[in-house]
Amino acid sequence: MITLKEAKNYLRVDYDEDDRLIQNLLLTAKNLVMDVGRMDEDAFARNEDTVRTAMLFALGYLYENRSNPDYQKLTLNLRSILFAQREGVM
């Protein structure tokens, strides 16, 4: 859904040394969004715009706070972004 090039542009990274880290963080962001959003692959694809926003938010947070992330804070923010898309909430 989000390419490495898009992720690096969002993070304003113009060097290649962190490519592997960014790819791993993209996968982590996807898994977090799916878990917090209570989404399967179909729901994930159906809500592309919101999911992209949530993934980029998670990616930015994880990249900037990679030495000491606060997962509770991240999860609460993702819940706010994904509230309307969360399966089984409403």
NUMARGU-386578 format. One record per residue: residue in one letter; x, y, z of N, C-alpha, C, O in turn. Coordinates in steps of 0.05 Angstrom, whole numbers, plus 5000, padded with zeros to 4 digits. Layout:
# NUMARGU-386578
AXYZXYZXYZXYZ
...
***
This chain:
# NUMARGU-386578
M501649765000500050005000501750255000501250444985
I503850265016505650495017508350385008509450205020
T509450514988512050424978514350544995513950725011
L516650424992518950525007519550814998520150985015
K519250874973519651154963517751344977518551564985
E515151274978513151444991513851475021513651705032
A514651265034515251275062517651455067517651625086
K519751435051522151595054521451895049522452065062
N519751945030518852215024517352325048517752555056
Y515552165060513952255083515852315107515452505121
L517852145111519652175133521852385127523452455144
R521952465102524052655093526852535096528752675105
V527052285088529652145088530652125059529152025042
D532952225054534052225027536552055024538052095005
Y537051875042539351695041538251415043536051365051
D540051225036539150945035539850775059539050545061
E541350885078542250725101539950615118540250395130
D537650755119535450665135533250515120531050475130
D533850445095531750315079530650055092528150025093
R532349895102531449645114529749705139527749575144
L530649885155529149965179526450075172524450005184
I526250245152523750365143521850145133519450155138
Q522949955117521249735108520149565131517849495131
N521749515151520849365175518749525190516849415200
L519249795192517249955206514649975191512550005203
L514749975164512249965149510649715154508249725157
L512049485156510649235163509449255191507249165195
T510949355209509949395237507549575237505649525251
A507749795222505549985221503049855210500849895220
K503349695189501049555177499849365198497349365201
N501449215212500449025232499049175255496949085264
L500149395263498949555285496149655276494249645291
V496049765251493549875241491449655239489149695246
M492249425229490349205227489449105254487049055258
D491249095274490549005301488749215315486649145325
V489549465315488049675328485349715314483349765327
G485349695288482949735272481149485272478949485261
R482149265283480749015282479948945254477648875248
M481848955236481348925207482648665197484748585205
D481248555177482448345161483448475136483248725133
E484548325117485748445093483648585077484148795065
D481148485076479048615060478248885072478049075057
A477848895098477249155111479549345108479149585105
F481949245109484349405106484349545079484849785077
A483749395058483749495031481349685026481549875011
R479049625038476649775035476950065046475650245036
N478550095066478850355080481550475074482950575092
E482350475049485050545041485950825050488150855060
D484251025047485051295054485751325083487851425091
T483951225100484351245129486651065138488251145155
V486850835126489050645133491750765125493650745141
R491850895102494451025094495251245114497551265122
T493251395123493851605142494851485168496851575180
A493451275177494251145202497051015200498651035218
M497550895177500150765173502450975173504550935185
L501951195159504051405158504451525186506751585193
F502251565201502551665228504251475245506151555258
A503551215243505051015259507950995250509750985266
L508351005224511150995213512751235223514951195233
G511651475222513051705231513651695261515851755269
Y511651605276512051585305514251375311516051435327
L514051145299516050935304518851015295520850945309
Y519051145273521651235263522951445281525251425288
E521351635289522351855305522951775334524651895348
N521451575344521751485371522851195373522151055391
R524551125354525450845352527150755376527350515381
S528250945390529850855414528150815439528950665457
N525750945440524150925464521150985458520051185467
P519850815441517050865434515150815457515550625473
D513050975459510850935478508550805463506950945451
Y508350545464506350395449503550455458501650445442
Q503150515483500450585493499550845480497250865470
K501251045479500651305466500051265436498151375426
L501751105423501351045395498750905390497250985371
T498050705406495550565403493150745407491250725392
L493250915427491051095431490651285408488351345400
N492751385396492551555373491451405349489851515334
L492351155345491350995323488350935326486850935307
R487550885351484650845356483051085348480851065337
S484051325354482651575346482451595316480351675306
I484551535302484551555273482651345261481251405241
L482751105272481250875260478550825272477250635264
F477550995290475150935305472850845287471550645292
A472250995267469950935250470250685233468350565224
Q472750595229473250365213473650105229473749885218
R473850135256474349895272472049695271469749775276
E472649455264470649245263469549175290471049145309
G466949155292465649075317465349295337464349245359
V466049545331465849765350462949875350461849925371
M461849895327459150015325457149805316454749865313
***
